[in-house]
Amino acid sequence: MRLRRTALVVDDYDAAAECERLAALGVEFEGPPRVAAHGTVAVFRDVVGNRWDLLSEP
């Protein structure tokens, strides 16, 4: 069985700032943070290929 989705929720989170911090540490994002109706989203994959969406409220 393969786990398809999981979530980690953090209050008072700034996805754009965290994206900058992680990029400075060498994390490669699928693109720049984007603003959507549900908030700011930044997407990356970890070292084993799991996709992570960093999301902060609008």
C-alpha positions in Angstrom: 0.0 0.0 0.0 1.3 3.5 -0.9 0.5 6.6 1.1 -0.9 9.1 -1.4 -1.4 12.2 0.7 -0.4 13.6 4.0 -0.5 17.1 5.5 1.4 19.1 8.0 -0.5 22.2 9.2 1.3 25.1 10.9 -0.4 28.3 12.1 1.0 31.8 11.3 3.0 30.5 8.3 4.6 32.5 5.5 5.1 30.2 2.5 7.0 32.8 0.4 9.5 33.4 3.2 10.0 29.7 3.9 10.4 29.1 0.2 13.3 31.7 0.2 14.9 30.1 3.2 14.7 26.6 1.8 15.9 27.7 -1.6 19.0 29.2 0.1 19.6 25.8 1.6 19.6 24.2 -1.8 15.9 23.0 -2.0 14.7 23.1 -5.7 11.2 24.3 -6.1 8.9 23.4 -9.1 8.5 27.1 -9.6 8.2 30.4 -7.7 5.5 30.8 -5.0 2.2 31.5 -6.6 -0.9 33.3 -5.1 -4.1 31.3 -5.4 -7.6 31.9 -4.0 -6.8 29.6 -1.1 -3.4 31.2 -0.3 0.3 31.3 -1.4 1.6 28.0 -2.6 5.2 26.9 -3.1 5.9 23.3 -4.3 9.0 21.1 -4.0 10.0 17.4 -4.0 12.1 15.9 -1.2 15.1 13.7 -1.7 13.0 10.6 -2.3 10.5 12.3 -4.7 7.6 13.1 -2.4 5.8 16.3 -3.4 5.4 19.0 -0.7 3.1 22.0 -1.0 3.9 24.9 1.3 0.7 26.8 1.8 -0.1 30.0 3.7 -3.5 31.7 4.1 -4.5 34.5 1.7 
